[in-house]
Amino acid sequence: MNKNKFKAQISNFIISIILASFCFVTSAEAEMFIADYSVAKESVLRSIPAKYINAAKQKLHIMYCGTSHSSQVVDGMRGLMEYKKGDDTLFAVTFDGKSRAGFLDIHYRPSEIYPAIAKDLSRDKVDDKGRTNYFYATVKYLDNHPKCNVVMWSWCSIERHDVQIYLDNFQTLIKMYKAGGLKRRTKENEVKFVFMTGYARGDQGDNQNALNSPYVNAEKIKKYSRKNKHYCLDYWSQDVYDYRTDSYNPFEKGNENRQHRVFTDKHRLGQDWFKCRSWKNGKVKWPAHCRKEPYAQHLTGNRRAYAAWYIWAKLAGWD
């Protein structure tokens, strides 16, 4: 083999390695926008540098709305404050939309729009302009609250819903409230929209032919979020992937989660998991739809809280 041919082969080999590495990095960058089962873990939460937790508390003003399943996030976040030493300060959060130093500002279910205008994403009837109630509720809230810079809406059940309506409505909102958008927001107060999937129902599993099933709809939302680099809190995968082993059970039910109950039965309260608490008064409270025996457990709310803080830290600059 002549030297030139050998050099060419070596050069091609190096280029192929670089391209493969680039593809891997690109894939990893796409995945980082989805707060799925792999990040809904205490180990990930504890890996976030405190400066980004604090940055989220300083920078973010969040409007979050939805019916019963939405409370899994806020009740989990409230319970986290009582989990381990220092968590009451580090993960301090309020839910009334009134900014306080040292607290994450979440306006949960603002009375001016909930339930007067909209309740959650599952109420997805559209008018002759293709607009939903939650679209109009978001516009009203943001126009009255110029400091708000993060919006998230929850599903009740995602099954049998046309999620394209959801994606289209929020794409319009993004164009309206981005920096330089139709609402004349600046870079300092542009609005970031966090997407969500719905809880697992268990009956359809990951049957790709089950039109508008929880799996199919969740995949549509995650694909859109990855492509457009929007953050997404992924209920579905948190329900069907085991917390400890990451093993996959496509027929697991979010509302009767056996995997989560097995974990809490075998692990220590206060060390491996915590009890969720009411976002209203701080009293111990089962996560919504997770109190039915024999599968009553708090881990569902724990995972929602871990995933939410992952997103808040990302929005605040954590890389």
C-alpha positions as CSV (number, residue, x, y, z in Angstrom):
1,M,0.0,0.0,0.0
2,N,1.4,3.4,-1.0
3,K,1.8,6.1,1.6
4,N,-0.8,8.4,0.0
5,K,-3.4,5.8,0.0
6,F,-2.6,4.9,3.6
7,K,-2.9,8.5,4.6
8,A,-6.2,8.9,2.8
9,Q,-7.6,5.9,4.7
10,I,-6.4,7.2,8.0
11,S,-7.9,10.6,7.2
12,N,-11.2,9.0,6.2
13,F,-11.2,7.0,9.4
14,I,-10.6,10.1,11.6
15,I,-13.4,12.0,9.8
16,S,-15.8,9.1,10.3
17,I,-15.0,9.2,14.1
18,I,-15.5,12.9,14.2
19,L,-18.9,12.6,12.4
20,A,-20.0,9.8,14.7
21,S,-19.1,11.9,17.7
22,F,-21.0,14.9,16.3
23,C,-24.1,12.8,15.8
24,F,-23.8,11.5,19.3
25,V,-23.5,15.0,20.7
26,T,-26.4,16.2,18.6
27,S,-28.6,13.4,19.8
28,A,-27.6,14.1,23.4
29,E,-28.4,17.8,23.0
30,A,-31.8,16.9,21.6
31,E,-32.5,14.5,24.6
32,M,-31.6,17.1,27.2
33,F,-34.8,19.0,26.5
34,I,-37.0,16.1,27.7
35,A,-37.4,15.7,31.4
36,D,-38.1,12.0,31.2
37,Y,-37.5,9.0,33.5
38,S,-33.7,9.3,33.2
39,V,-33.7,12.8,34.8
40,A,-36.6,12.3,37.2
41,K,-34.3,11.0,39.8
42,E,-32.9,12.3,43.1
43,S,-29.3,11.6,41.9
44,V,-29.9,14.1,39.0
45,L,-31.4,16.7,41.3
46,R,-28.4,16.5,43.7
47,S,-26.0,16.9,40.7
48,I,-27.4,20.3,39.8
49,P,-25.1,23.0,41.1
50,A,-26.7,25.2,43.8
51,K,-26.0,28.3,41.8
52,Y,-28.4,27.2,39.1
53,I,-31.1,26.4,41.6
54,N,-30.6,29.8,43.1
55,A,-30.5,31.4,39.6
56,A,-33.9,29.8,38.8
57,K,-35.3,31.4,42.0
58,Q,-34.0,34.7,41.0
59,K,-34.8,34.7,37.3
60,L,-38.0,32.7,36.7
61,H,-41.6,33.7,37.2
62,I,-43.7,30.8,36.3
63,M,-47.4,30.4,35.5
64,Y,-48.6,26.8,35.8
65,C,-52.1,25.6,35.4
66,G,-54.1,22.3,35.1
67,T,-56.6,20.1,36.9
68,S,-55.9,17.2,39.2
69,H,-52.8,15.6,37.6
70,S,-51.1,19.0,37.5
71,S,-50.9,19.0,41.3
72,Q,-48.5,16.1,41.3
73,V,-45.8,18.6,40.4
74,V,-46.5,21.2,43.0
75,D,-47.3,18.8,45.8
76,G,-44.1,17.0,45.0
77,M,-42.1,20.3,45.0
78,R,-43.7,21.2,48.4
79,G,-42.9,17.9,49.9
80,L,-39.3,18.2,48.7
81,M,-38.9,21.2,51.0
82,E,-39.3,18.8,54.0
83,Y,-37.1,16.0,52.7
84,K,-33.5,16.4,53.8
85,K,-31.4,19.0,55.7
86,G,-31.2,22.2,53.7
87,D,-33.9,21.3,51.2
88,D,-36.3,23.8,52.9
89,T,-34.0,26.6,51.8
90,L,-32.5,25.3,48.6
91,F,-35.7,24.2,47.1
92,A,-38.0,26.9,48.6
93,V,-41.0,27.7,46.4
94,T,-44.2,29.7,46.6
95,F,-47.3,29.1,44.6
96,D,-49.2,32.4,44.8
97,G,-47.4,34.3,42.2
98,K,-45.9,36.8,44.7
99,S,-42.2,37.0,44.3
100,R,-40.2,36.5,47.5
101,A,-36.4,36.6,47.8
102,G,-35.0,33.1,48.1
103,F,-38.1,31.3,46.7
104,L,-39.0,30.0,43.3
105,D,-42.0,32.0,42.0
106,I,-44.8,29.8,40.7
107,H,-48.3,31.1,40.1
108,Y,-50.3,27.9,40.3
109,R,-53.9,28.0,39.0
110,P,-54.2,31.8,38.8
111,S,-57.8,32.6,39.8
112,E,-58.2,35.1,37.0
113,I,-58.1,32.3,34.4
114,Y,-58.7,29.0,36.4
115,P,-61.3,27.7,36.1
116,A,-63.1,30.7,34.7
117,I,-61.5,30.5,31.2
118,A,-59.6,27.2,31.1
119,K,-58.7,24.2,33.3
120,D,-56.1,22.2,31.4
121,L,-55.0,20.8,28.1
122,S,-57.6,18.1,28.0
123,R,-60.3,20.7,27.5
124,D,-59.2,21.2,23.9
125,K,-62.3,22.3,22.1
126,V,-61.5,24.8,19.4
127,D,-63.3,27.8,18.0
128,D,-63.6,28.7,14.3
129,K,-60.1,30.3,14.5
130,G,-58.6,27.0,15.7
131,R,-58.0,28.5,19.2
132,T,-58.5,26.8,22.5
133,N,-59.7,28.1,25.9
134,Y,-56.2,27.6,27.3
135,F,-54.8,29.7,24.4
136,Y,-57.0,32.6,25.3
137,A,-56.3,32.1,29.0
138,T,-52.6,32.3,28.4
139,V,-52.9,35.4,26.4
140,K,-54.9,37.1,29.1
141,Y,-52.5,36.1,31.8
142,L,-49.4,37.1,30.0
143,D,-50.8,40.5,28.9
144,N,-51.7,41.2,32.6
145,H,-48.4,39.9,34.0
146,P,-45.4,41.2,32.0
147,K,-42.9,39.8,34.5
148,C,-44.0,36.2,33.8
149,N,-41.4,34.4,31.7
150,V,-42.3,30.7,31.9
151,V,-45.7,29.0,31.1
152,M,-46.7,25.4,31.6
153,W,-50.1,23.7,31.2
154,S,-50.9,20.1,32.3
155,W,-53.0,17.4,30.8
156,C,-55.6,15.4,32.8
157,S,-55.7,12.4,30.4
158,I,-53.9,12.7,27.1
159,E,-55.7,9.8,25.6
160,R,-58.0,10.4,22.6
161,H,-56.9,14.0,22.2
162,D,-55.6,15.6,19.1
163,V,-52.2,16.9,20.4
164,Q,-51.6,18.7,17.1
165,I,-54.0,21.3,18.2
166,Y,-52.0,21.8,21.4
167,L,-48.7,22.0,19.4
168,D,-50.2,24.5,16.9
169,N,-51.7,26.7,19.6
170,F,-48.5,26.9,21.6
171,Q,-46.4,27.5,18.5
172,T,-48.5,30.6,17.9
173,L,-48.0,31.6,21.5
174,I,-44.3,31.2,21.2
175,K,-44.2,33.5,18.2
176,M,-46.3,36.0,20.0
177,Y,-44.2,36.1,23.3
178,K,-40.7,35.5,22.1
179,A,-38.1,38.3,22.1
180,G,-39.1,40.5,19.2
181,G,-42.4,38.7,18.7
182,L,-45.8,40.1,18.1
183,K,-46.3,41.1,21.8
184,R,-43.0,43.1,21.7
185,R,-41.4,41.2,24.5
186,T,-37.7,41.8,25.0
187,K,-34.9,39.4,25.5
188,E,-35.2,40.1,29.3
189,N,-38.8,39.1,29.6
190,E,-39.5,36.7,26.6
191,V,-41.6,33.8,27.6
192,K,-40.5,30.1,27.5
193,F,-43.2,27.5,27.1
194,V,-42.7,24.2,28.8
195,F,-44.5,21.3,27.2
196,M,-45.9,18.2,28.9
197,T,-47.0,14.7,28.1
198,G,-49.8,12.8,30.0
199,Y,-49.8,10.0,32.4
200,A,-49.7,6.4,31.3
201,R,-53.0,4.6,31.0
202,G,-51.6,1.0,30.7
203,D,-54.1,-0.5,28.3
204,Q,-52.5,0.4,25.0
205,G,-48.8,0.1,26.0
206,D,-46.5,1.3,23.2
207,N,-48.8,0.1,20.3
208,Q,-47.9,2.6,17.6
209,N,-51.2,1.8,15.8
210,A,-53.4,2.9,18.7
211,L,-54.4,6.3,17.4
212,N,-54.1,9.1,20.0
213,S,-53.1,6.7,22.8
214,P,-51.0,8.1,25.7
215,Y,-47.9,6.5,24.1
216,V,-48.5,7.9,20.6
217,N,-49.5,11.3,21.8
218,A,-46.5,11.5,24.2
219,E,-44.2,10.6,21.3
220,K,-45.6,13.3,19.1
221,I,-45.1,16.0,21.8
222,K,-41.5,14.8,22.6
223,K,-40.6,14.7,18.9
224,Y,-41.8,18.2,18.5
225,S,-40.0,19.4,21.6
226,R,-36.7,17.9,20.6
227,K,-36.9,19.3,17.1
228,N,-37.8,22.8,18.3
229,K,-35.6,22.7,21.5
230,H,-38.5,23.3,23.9
231,Y,-38.4,21.7,27.4
232,C,-40.9,19.0,28.1
233,L,-41.9,17.4,31.4
234,D,-42.6,13.8,30.4
235,Y,-45.1,12.2,32.7
236,W,-45.5,9.1,30.5
237,S,-42.0,7.8,30.6
238,Q,-41.8,8.5,34.4
239,D,-44.7,6.2,34.8
240,V,-43.6,3.2,32.7
241,Y,-39.8,3.1,33.5
242,D,-38.8,1.7,36.8
243,Y,-37.2,4.3,39.1
244,R,-34.4,2.1,40.4
245,T,-33.5,-0.1,37.3
246,D,-34.9,1.9,34.4
247,S,-36.6,-1.3,33.2
248,Y,-39.5,-0.7,30.8
249,N,-43.0,-1.8,31.4
250,P,-45.3,-0.3,28.7
251,F,-48.4,-1.5,30.4
252,E,-47.8,0.2,33.7
253,K,-50.6,2.5,34.9
254,G,-49.8,6.0,36.1
255,N,-52.7,6.1,38.5
256,E,-52.0,2.6,40.0
257,N,-48.3,2.5,39.7
258,R,-47.0,-0.9,41.0
259,Q,-43.4,-0.1,40.3
260,H,-43.5,3.0,42.4
261,R,-45.2,1.2,45.3
262,V,-42.6,-1.6,45.2
263,F,-39.8,1.0,45.5
264,T,-41.3,2.8,48.5
265,D,-42.0,-0.5,50.2
266,K,-38.4,-1.6,49.9
267,H,-36.7,1.8,50.6
268,R,-36.4,4.2,53.5
269,L,-38.7,7.1,53.9
270,G,-36.6,10.3,54.5
271,Q,-33.6,8.7,52.9
272,D,-34.7,7.3,49.5
273,W,-38.1,9.0,49.1
274,F,-40.3,11.6,50.7
275,K,-44.0,12.3,51.4
276,C,-45.6,14.8,49.2
277,R,-47.4,17.8,50.8
278,S,-50.3,20.0,49.8
279,W,-49.1,23.1,47.9
280,K,-51.8,25.0,49.8
281,N,-51.0,24.3,53.4
282,G,-47.9,22.0,53.5
283,K,-49.8,19.1,55.1
284,V,-48.9,15.5,54.0
285,K,-50.9,14.6,51.0
286,W,-50.9,11.7,48.5
287,P,-50.1,12.8,44.9
288,A,-53.3,13.1,42.9
289,H,-54.7,9.7,41.9
290,C,-52.0,7.9,43.9
291,R,-53.8,7.0,47.1
292,K,-55.7,3.9,46.0
293,E,-54.6,0.7,47.8
294,P,-52.8,-1.6,47.2
295,Y,-50.7,0.8,45.1
296,A,-50.8,4.0,47.2
297,Q,-47.4,5.7,47.1
298,H,-45.6,9.1,47.0
299,L,-42.9,8.4,44.5
300,T,-44.9,9.6,41.5
301,G,-44.9,13.1,43.1
302,N,-41.2,12.8,43.9
303,R,-40.4,12.1,40.3
304,R,-42.5,15.0,39.0
305,A,-40.7,17.4,41.4
306,Y,-37.2,16.1,40.4
307,A,-38.1,16.6,36.7
308,A,-39.5,20.0,37.3
309,W,-36.4,21.3,39.0
310,Y,-34.3,19.9,36.2
311,I,-36.2,22.1,33.8
312,W,-36.1,25.1,36.0
313,A,-32.4,24.8,36.4
314,K,-32.0,24.4,32.6
315,L,-34.0,27.5,31.9
316,A,-31.8,29.3,34.4
317,G,-28.6,28.4,32.5
318,W,-27.5,25.0,33.8
319,D,-25.6,23.2,31.0
